[in-house]
């Protein structure tokens, strides 16, 4: 068998743009983003230079958790459009050289899913979920004491029905967990994968990929128990081997949402017969600190090396604080448990660091995920409490501001109503949002959008080669990678003083200008030709 072609290996070094449809672009003016809006913006995405689009769930859903409560995987939610429109979008994007990835949520479904509705009616579908009698004298206590997956939430993961039985939901009560020990659950999801691969998608992102399998005894939670009753259980690997067989038949790829602190166990999901890639949450949550960033990079590359899988790099997604805001805070890392209202932020500082962080992430070996609006330098919006919709906020008792702040609809046209998004947005846009509009930034060579466009034009020169660290003063990161026309260097200054650049023949791109003496200022990055 010959070596895989570059086309077959596209995912190893791709830039994949995350589309949260509800907030991307509104094509019909009803205030909710939709597939018509995405299709209209495909030329923008092609000009940006991305290789693929990953769509958050666009399926039929009551939207109790932003679409991650799926009622039917084969139907597009009417708020977004139709299946025929989705097929057109996939085809039109492909004509522009852009592949499509869809999001699958295998841990749970919506409580409006036909299976669960039948289960509530005492049908045999109960076996497809986790129904149990309660504890206590009259069954009034939940079957176990598992904690909710929503950080900071003290809400139970069991809901009692009028007949006295309880059902399990690691997230909200509207998202009952599926019983992956039942063969019908496995068969249905493999058919769903085939359904979307046959419609031309190139890959699938797997939500909460390490949570599917549960200890059949559903024991109480004990900190440190191995194996964990519902995280990273060995049964998962057989599930994903079966999925890989399906994907291989269509040359499709997987990216898993796998939050695991154990690097060896994390790498097991990336063995050649399982998932192709997984998200790198260590890098996403890392503060703006040279030593910790280098450690994260080294550990990421090391944990992927034994299984030959490419690393992935991401600064932000639909669940976490936007990069410009996070990097402008005293604590520039990310932790769900520390999110709070009114955190002081220096947006100018955050923007400088976000520009430098963009060049750092795009120069690393592997694939990069770019969340919509990051290329515009959007900050996190603080949503008025009476407009918050995210269940994470409500399940925290109102302490956590939730995730809506990174989901505010995008600004496209500065002088248009609602910054050109469409109708009045489902989440309010902050005052001054139009200053970030794409049309303004496209005309400004110094804008965040212009920086991303330039970087994505140059990035293919880095190829697939390894990373070699260069000696630098404390607080400065510098590495070399073999390019198509000689060695390429990336230098990032996180120190307090300007830094001298290593020997080079040409400056390819900078996140900001050099100082008058040709040195690299603080919170600035450059790409150099060696």
matplotlib code that plots the C-alpha trace (Angstrom):
import matplotlib.pyplot as plt

x = [0.0, 1.4, 1.9, -1.2, -1.5, -1.6, -5.4, -5.9, -3.8, -5.4, -6.6, -3.1, -2.3, -5.7, -7.1, -10.7, -13.1, -15.8, -19.2, -21.8, -24.7, -27.0, -24.6, -22.8, -25.0, -28.8, -30.0, -33.7, -33.8, -35.4, -32.5, -31.1, -28.2, -29.0, -27.6, -28.6, -26.4, -23.4, -23.8, -23.7, -20.5, -18.7, -16.6, -15.5, -14.4, -12.6, -10.8, -9.8, -8.1, -9.5, -9.5, -12.7, -15.7, -16.9, -20.5, -21.9, -25.1, -27.6, -30.1, -33.7, -33.6, -35.6, -32.4, -32.3, -28.5, -27.6, -28.5, -26.6, -30.0, -30.7, -34.2, -33.5, -30.0, -31.5, -33.5, -32.0, -33.7, -36.2, -34.5, -31.4, -33.0, -33.5, -31.6, -31.6, -29.9, -27.3, -26.5, -26.2, -23.9, -21.7, -21.4, -20.9, -18.2, -16.5, -16.4, -14.4, -12.0, -13.5, -14.5, -17.3, -17.4, -20.6, -21.0, -22.3, -23.5, -23.5, -23.7, -27.3, -30.3, -33.1, -36.0, -38.0, -36.3, -38.7, -36.9, -37.2, -40.8, -41.5, -39.6, -41.7, -44.7, -43.4, -42.2, -39.2, -37.1, -36.5, -33.7, -31.9, -31.5, -30.6, -33.8, -33.5, -35.6, -34.6, -33.1, -34.6, -37.6, -39.9, -37.5, -37.3, -33.5, -31.6, -30.1, -26.5, -24.6, -22.8, -22.0, -23.2, -20.9, -21.8, -18.9, -20.0, -23.3, -24.8, -27.8, -28.5, -27.9, -31.1, -34.7, -37.7, -40.8, -44.4, -44.2, -41.3, -38.5, -35.4, -33.5, -29.8, -28.6, -25.0, -26.0, -29.5, -32.8, -33.7, -30.6, -31.1, -28.0, -28.1, -27.3, -24.3, -24.4, -27.5, -26.7, -29.5, -27.8, -24.5, -26.3, -28.3, -25.2, -23.3, -26.2, -26.2, -22.5, -23.2, -26.1, -23.8, -20.8, -23.1, -24.1, -20.5, -19.2, -15.5, -15.5, -17.2, -16.5, -17.5, -19.0, -18.1, -16.3, -15.0, -18.4, -20.5, -19.9, -21.2, -20.5, -23.5, -23.9, -24.0, -22.2, -21.8, -19.0, -15.7, -12.9, -9.9, -11.8, -10.3, -12.0, -14.1, -17.9, -18.5, -15.4, -12.8, -14.0, -12.3, -15.5, -15.3, -12.4, -14.5, -17.2, -14.7, -13.0, -16.4, -16.9, -13.5, -14.5, -17.5, -15.3, -12.6, -15.2, -15.8, -12.3, -13.9, -12.1, -12.9, -11.9, -12.9, -13.7, -11.6, -10.9, -8.4, -5.5, -3.7, -1.7, -1.2, -4.9, -5.6, -3.3, -5.2, -8.1, -5.7, -4.4, -4.5, -7.8, -9.6, -10.0, -7.8, -7.4, -8.6, -8.9, -6.0, -7.5, -4.2, -3.1, -6.6, -6.6, -3.0, -2.2, -0.1, 3.2, 6.2, 7.2, 3.7, 3.0, 6.2, 5.4, 1.9, 3.4, 6.1, 3.6, 1.1, 3.6, 5.0, 1.6, 0.7, 4.1, 3.7, 0.5, 1.6, -1.4, -1.2, -1.7, -4.5, -4.2, -7.1, -7.3, -11.1, -14.3, -18.1, -17.7, -14.8, -14.0, -12.8, -9.1, -8.9, -10.7, -8.9, -5.4, -6.3, -6.9, -4.6, -5.4, -5.0, -5.7, -9.1, -11.0, -14.8, -14.7, -13.3, -15.6, -17.3, -19.2, -17.3, -13.7, -11.4, -10.0, -7.5, -8.8, -5.9, -3.4, -5.6, -5.7, -1.9, -1.5, -4.3, -2.5, 0.8, -1.0, -2.6, 0.9, 2.2, -0.7, -0.6, 3.1, 2.9, 2.9, -0.6, -4.1, -5.6, -9.2, -10.4, -13.6, -15.8, -15.1, -11.6, -10.3, -12.1, -10.6, -14.0, -13.9, -16.2, -19.5, -21.1, -24.7, -27.4, -28.6, -32.2, -31.0, -28.7, -29.9, -27.1, -28.2, -24.7, -25.6, -28.9, -27.5, -24.8, -27.4, -26.6, -22.9, -21.4, -22.0, -22.4, -21.1, -23.3, -20.6, -18.6, -21.7, -22.9, -23.8, -21.0, -20.6, -20.3, -21.1, -20.3, -23.1, -25.9, -28.5, -27.2, -23.8, -25.0, -25.8, -29.4, -32.5, -32.4, -30.0, -31.2, -28.4, -27.8, -24.7, -22.8, -22.5, -19.6, -19.8, -19.8, -16.2, -15.2, -17.2, -15.6, -16.0, -14.0, -11.3, -11.0, -10.0, -7.5, -4.1, -3.4, -6.6, -6.9, -8.7, -5.9, -3.4, -5.3, -5.6, -1.9, -1.0, -3.2, -1.7, 1.8, 1.1, 1.3, 5.0, 5.5, 4.5, 4.4, 7.9, 8.9, 9.6, 13.0, 13.3, 15.9, 17.9, 16.3, 16.2, 13.7, 10.2, 10.8, 9.7, 11.4, 11.4, 12.3, 10.5, 11.6, 9.8, 9.4, 12.1, 14.4, 13.9, 11.1, 11.2, 8.5, 9.5, 7.1, 8.1, 6.3, 9.1, 8.9, 11.7, 12.2, 14.0, 16.7, 15.6, 17.6, 19.6, 17.2, 17.0, 13.5, 10.6, 7.5, 4.8, 4.5, 1.6, 2.8, 5.7, 9.3, 10.7, 13.0, 16.1, 14.6, 13.8, 10.6, 8.4, 6.6, 3.5, 4.5, 5.2, 7.0, 7.5, 10.9, 12.7, 15.9]
y = [0.0, 3.4, 6.3, 8.5, 11.5, 15.1, 15.2, 12.1, 13.6, 17.1, 16.9, 16.6, 20.2, 21.8, 25.1, 24.3, 27.1, 26.5, 27.7, 28.3, 28.7, 30.5, 33.4, 33.4, 35.2, 35.6, 35.1, 35.4, 38.4, 36.6, 37.2, 33.7, 32.6, 30.1, 28.0, 30.7, 33.1, 30.7, 30.0, 33.8, 34.1, 31.2, 33.6, 35.3, 32.0, 31.0, 34.4, 33.9, 30.7, 28.0, 24.3, 23.1, 24.2, 22.5, 23.1, 22.9, 20.9, 22.1, 19.4, 19.5, 20.6, 22.4, 24.4, 23.8, 23.6, 25.5, 22.5, 19.9, 18.5, 16.7, 15.5, 14.1, 13.8, 13.5, 16.8, 20.3, 22.5, 24.8, 27.8, 27.0, 25.7, 22.4, 19.2, 20.2, 23.5, 21.7, 19.5, 22.6, 24.2, 21.1, 21.0, 24.7, 24.8, 21.8, 23.7, 26.4, 23.8, 23.8, 20.6, 20.2, 18.5, 18.0, 17.6, 14.4, 14.3, 10.6, 10.8, 12.0, 13.1, 15.6, 14.7, 15.3, 12.6, 9.8, 7.2, 9.1, 10.1, 6.4, 5.6, 8.0, 6.1, 2.9, 1.5, -0.9, 2.1, 2.5, 0.1, 2.7, 5.0, 4.7, 4.3, 3.2, 3.0, 5.5, 4.9, 5.6, 4.2, 5.3, 5.7, 9.4, 9.6, 9.6, 6.2, 7.6, 10.7, 11.5, 15.2, 17.2, 17.8, 21.5, 23.1, 24.7, 23.1, 21.4, 20.2, 16.5, 14.3, 12.3, 13.4, 11.6, 10.8, 10.6, 6.8, 7.0, 6.0, 8.2, 8.8, 9.8, 13.0, 14.1, 17.5, 19.0, 17.1, 17.8, 15.7, 12.1, 9.9, 7.0, 3.4, 2.5, -1.0, -1.5, -2.6, -0.5, 2.7, 1.6, 0.7, 3.9, 6.1, 4.2, 4.7, 8.4, 8.6, 6.9, 9.3, 12.3, 10.8, 10.0, 13.6, 14.6, 15.6, 15.0, 14.4, 14.4, 16.1, 13.9, 15.8, 14.6, 11.7, 10.2, 10.0, 7.5, 4.3, 3.9, 1.4, -0.9, -0.9, 2.9, 3.1, 6.2, 8.5, 8.0, 10.5, 8.7, 5.5, 3.5, 2.8, 5.9, 5.1, 7.2, 8.9, 7.2, 3.7, 0.9, 0.0, 3.2, 2.0, -0.8, 1.8, 4.0, 1.2, 0.4, 4.0, 4.1, 1.3, 3.4, 6.5, 4.7, 3.5, 7.2, 8.6, 10.5, 11.7, 12.2, 14.8, 13.9, 16.2, 14.4, 16.1, 13.8, 14.8, 11.4, 11.8, 8.1, 7.4, 10.4, 9.0, 5.7, 7.4, 8.4, 4.9, 4.2, 2.3, 4.8, 8.6, 10.6, 13.7, 15.1, 18.6, 20.0, 21.6, 22.0, 24.7, 26.3, 26.8, 27.8, 31.3, 33.8, 32.6, 31.5, 28.6, 27.2, 27.6, 25.8, 23.0, 22.6, 22.5, 19.9, 17.7, 17.9, 16.8, 14.1, 12.6, 12.4, 11.1, 7.4, 7.0, 9.1, 11.4, 15.1, 17.6, 20.2, 23.8, 26.0, 29.3, 29.5, 27.8, 28.2, 27.1, 29.3, 33.0, 34.7, 35.0, 38.8, 39.0, 36.1, 37.3, 40.8, 39.6, 39.1, 35.4, 34.7, 31.0, 29.4, 27.4, 27.0, 27.0, 30.6, 32.3, 35.3, 38.5, 41.7, 40.4, 43.4, 43.2, 45.2, 44.7, 46.5, 44.2, 41.2, 42.1, 42.4, 39.0, 37.5, 38.6, 37.1, 34.0, 33.6, 33.5, 31.1, 28.6, 28.8, 28.0, 24.8, 21.4, 19.9, 21.2, 24.4, 25.1, 28.7, 29.8, 32.2, 35.8, 35.2, 36.4, 39.7, 40.0, 39.9, 40.3, 38.3, 40.1, 40.5, 39.6, 41.3, 38.8, 39.0, 38.0, 35.0, 31.8, 29.3, 26.6, 26.6, 30.0, 28.8, 25.5, 27.4, 29.4, 32.5, 32.6, 31.5, 34.0, 31.1, 30.7, 33.2, 35.9, 34.1, 33.3, 36.9, 37.2, 38.4, 41.9, 42.0, 45.5, 48.5, 50.8, 48.3, 47.5, 45.0, 45.3, 43.5, 40.2, 40.3, 40.7, 41.7, 39.1, 36.4, 37.6, 41.3, 42.8, 45.1, 48.8, 49.4, 46.0, 47.5, 48.6, 45.0, 44.6, 42.4, 45.1, 47.6, 45.1, 43.9, 47.5, 47.9, 46.2, 46.4, 44.7, 41.3, 40.0, 41.1, 39.4, 36.1, 36.3, 36.9, 34.2, 31.6, 32.5, 31.8, 28.9, 26.1, 26.9, 25.4, 22.0, 19.0, 19.1, 18.9, 21.7, 22.6, 25.0, 27.7, 29.2, 32.4, 34.7, 33.9, 34.8, 34.4, 31.5, 30.7, 27.6, 26.5, 24.3, 23.1, 25.1, 24.6, 27.1, 26.7, 27.0, 29.1, 30.6, 31.7, 34.0, 35.2, 37.7, 37.3, 39.0, 42.6, 43.9, 44.0, 40.9, 40.6, 38.5, 35.5, 35.6, 35.5, 36.5, 38.0, 39.0, 37.3, 38.5, 40.2, 40.5, 44.1, 46.4, 46.0, 48.7, 51.4, 49.2, 46.2, 44.3, 42.4, 44.2, 42.6, 40.6, 40.4, 37.5, 37.2, 34.7, 34.7, 33.0, 31.6]
z = [0.0, -0.9, 1.5, 2.3, 0.1, 1.4, 0.6, 2.8, 5.6, 5.4, 9.0, 10.4, 9.8, 9.0, 10.3, 11.3, 11.9, 14.5, 13.5, 16.3, 13.8, 16.1, 16.4, 13.0, 10.5, 10.2, 6.7, 7.2, 9.7, 12.6, 15.0, 15.0, 12.9, 10.2, 7.3, 4.8, 6.7, 6.7, 3.0, 2.3, 4.3, 2.6, 0.4, 3.6, 5.1, 1.9, 1.9, 5.5, 4.4, 6.6, 5.6, 7.2, 9.2, 12.3, 13.1, 16.6, 16.7, 14.0, 14.6, 15.8, 19.5, 22.2, 22.7, 26.5, 26.2, 23.1, 20.8, 22.7, 23.6, 20.3, 19.5, 16.0, 14.4, 10.9, 10.9, 10.9, 13.4, 11.6, 13.3, 11.2, 7.9, 6.3, 5.5, 1.9, 2.9, 4.9, 1.9, -0.2, 2.3, 2.5, -1.3, -1.8, 0.9, -0.8, -4.1, -2.3, -0.9, 2.6, 4.2, 6.8, 10.2, 12.2, 16.0, 17.5, 21.1, 22.1, 25.9, 25.9, 23.9, 24.5, 26.7, 23.5, 21.6, 20.5, 22.5, 25.8, 25.2, 24.7, 27.8, 29.8, 28.5, 30.1, 26.8, 26.4, 25.4, 29.1, 28.6, 26.4, 29.3, 33.0, 35.0, 38.6, 41.8, 44.5, 47.8, 51.2, 52.9, 50.1, 47.2, 47.8, 47.6, 44.3, 43.3, 43.8, 44.6, 41.4, 40.9, 37.9, 34.9, 35.0, 37.0, 40.2, 40.1, 43.1, 41.2, 41.3, 38.2, 38.9, 38.3, 39.8, 37.7, 39.0, 39.0, 41.6, 39.3, 38.6, 35.4, 35.0, 33.4, 33.9, 32.5, 32.6, 33.3, 29.7, 28.6, 29.7, 29.5, 27.1, 28.1, 25.9, 27.2, 25.0, 21.4, 19.9, 21.2, 19.4, 16.2, 16.1, 16.4, 13.8, 11.4, 12.3, 11.4, 8.0, 7.4, 7.6, 5.9, 3.0, 2.8, 2.3, 5.7, 6.1, 9.9, 13.2, 16.5, 19.4, 22.4, 25.9, 24.4, 27.7, 29.4, 27.5, 29.4, 32.9, 35.7, 35.4, 39.2, 39.2, 42.6, 44.7, 43.7, 45.5, 44.8, 43.2, 42.6, 39.6, 37.4, 37.5, 37.4, 34.3, 33.0, 30.7, 31.2, 29.2, 27.4, 25.4, 23.3, 21.8, 20.9, 19.1, 17.3, 15.8, 14.9, 13.3, 10.9, 9.8, 9.3, 7.4, 4.9, 4.0, 4.6, 7.5, 10.6, 14.3, 16.8, 20.4, 23.3, 25.8, 29.1, 30.9, 33.2, 32.7, 29.4, 28.9, 29.1, 26.9, 24.2, 24.2, 22.4, 19.6, 18.7, 15.0, 15.2, 17.3, 17.1, 14.7, 17.0, 20.3, 21.6, 23.6, 26.7, 28.4, 25.9, 25.8, 29.6, 30.0, 31.3, 29.3, 30.9, 28.9, 31.2, 31.4, 27.7, 26.9, 29.3, 27.8, 24.3, 25.2, 27.1, 24.3, 21.7, 23.9, 24.7, 21.0, 19.8, 20.9, 18.9, 15.9, 16.2, 15.4, 18.2, 18.1, 19.3, 20.3, 22.2, 22.6, 21.9, 22.5, 26.2, 27.4, 27.9, 24.7, 24.3, 24.3, 27.6, 29.2, 28.3, 29.6, 33.2, 36.2, 36.0, 32.3, 32.5, 32.2, 34.8, 34.9, 38.7, 38.8, 36.4, 38.0, 37.1, 37.0, 36.6, 35.8, 32.3, 30.3, 26.8, 25.1, 26.9, 26.0, 22.4, 22.1, 23.8, 21.6, 18.5, 19.7, 20.9, 17.4, 15.8, 18.5, 18.0, 14.2, 14.1, 16.1, 14.5, 14.1, 13.5, 14.8, 15.7, 15.3, 17.1, 15.1, 16.0, 17.3, 14.0, 14.7, 18.2, 19.9, 23.7, 26.1, 26.5, 29.9, 29.3, 31.4, 34.0, 32.7, 29.2, 30.1, 28.6, 29.4, 31.9, 33.4, 35.0, 36.4, 37.7, 39.6, 41.5, 39.5, 40.5, 37.2, 34.4, 32.0, 28.4, 26.6, 26.7, 24.0, 21.9, 21.1, 17.4, 15.2, 13.8, 10.0, 8.8, 10.9, 9.7, 9.4, 12.1, 14.7, 13.1, 10.0, 11.8, 10.6, 12.7, 16.4, 17.9, 20.2, 22.6, 23.0, 21.3, 23.6, 22.8, 20.5, 18.9, 15.4, 16.0, 15.5, 12.3, 9.6, 6.9, 8.9, 9.7, 6.1, 5.1, 7.9, 7.4, 11.1, 12.2, 13.9, 10.8, 8.5, 10.8, 10.7, 6.9, 6.5, 9.0, 7.3, 3.9, 5.2, 7.6, 4.9, 4.6, 8.1, 6.7, 9.0, 10.4, 14.0, 16.5, 17.8, 20.7, 20.4, 23.4, 24.6, 27.7, 30.4, 29.3, 25.6, 23.5, 20.2, 18.1, 14.6, 12.2, 8.7, 6.0, 2.3, 1.6, 4.6, 8.3, 9.8, 13.2, 15.7, 18.5, 21.2, 23.9, 27.2, 29.2, 30.6, 28.4, 24.6, 23.2, 20.5, 17.5, 16.5, 13.2, 10.3, 6.6, 6.6, 8.8, 7.5, 9.9, 13.2, 15.7, 16.2, 15.1, 16.3, 18.5, 17.0, 17.6, 15.8, 19.0, 19.8, 22.3, 25.2, 24.3, 20.6, 18.3, 14.9, 12.2, 10.6, 7.8, 9.1]

ax = plt.figure().add_subplot(projection="3d")
ax.plot(x, y, z, "-o")
ax.set_aspect("equal")
plt.show()
